[in-house]
Amino acid sequence: MKAAIILFPGTNRERDMALALQRATGHRPPLLWHRDTELPSGLDLVVLPGGFSYGDYLRCGAMAAQSPIMQAVKEFAAKGGHVLGVCNGFQMLVEAGLLPGALLRNASLRFLSMDCHMRVERADTPYTSRFQRGQVFRATMAHGDGNYFADAATLDRLEGDGLVALRYATPSGEVTEAANRNGSARSIAGILSPNLRVLGLMPHPENQVDPEIDGTDGLPLFESLAGSFAAA
Ligand SMILES: NC(=O)CC[C@H](N)C(=O)O
């Protein structure tokens, strides 16, 4: 799998993301600067990592979505390329119109830095094939604006088309209000594009990829990706 990670001013999770991808694929992806206008040829996956791009002034991700590289990312996605956005990267994907909805301020109006659990809603996607459907995994959330919002028609379409990839849940897999710490609509933690190739999620699976640091709950996501390209 040939992946690249895009760096914006204020991105801070690119190294963790590179290590997670390296763990799954055996090689370290290059970093691209947001002012680049082209993606390397033969790329399989573009990653928009977390952070505080442009200091979160305006809305999180709104300015990054206007960066020169985003035009190339949109073209890449339109041609069927895989794009993963985590946290600030998810915010960029919605700001760029690659995924629907918006990430509002957390319902508590507080920045949340804590572990959460997510339930895998479908395991037949390039990002989740190494999980079981209904499996719960732990990840770290660290965001001020992670409260997923979309109008009822959009939420119904996402649900009806099976595009809700991940939902906040208890460790035993129940979707409860208490498990949904940021107040997201329908407890949505991550959504997919209709072709299942663009995934945005708020928690950080790249935090849990090393048994010696904080376990490997997030590793199957990266292994799923690596596996889907190895099989291609
Ligand atoms: N860790 C992140 O990517 C945080 C995203 C964004 N800065 C927020 O606070 O919501």
The ligand as a Gaussian input file, in Angstrom:
#p B3LYP/6-31G(d) Opt

LIG

0 1
 N       -6.815000      16.152000      18.002000
 C       -7.393000      16.850000      17.059000
 O       -7.204000      16.618000      15.867000
 C       -8.255000      17.995000      17.523000
 C       -9.093000      18.597000      16.426000
 C       -9.506000      20.008000      16.722000
 N       -8.367000      20.832000      16.930000
 C      -10.460000      20.034000      17.901000
 O      -10.090000      20.453000      18.961000
 O      -11.590000      19.627000      17.767000

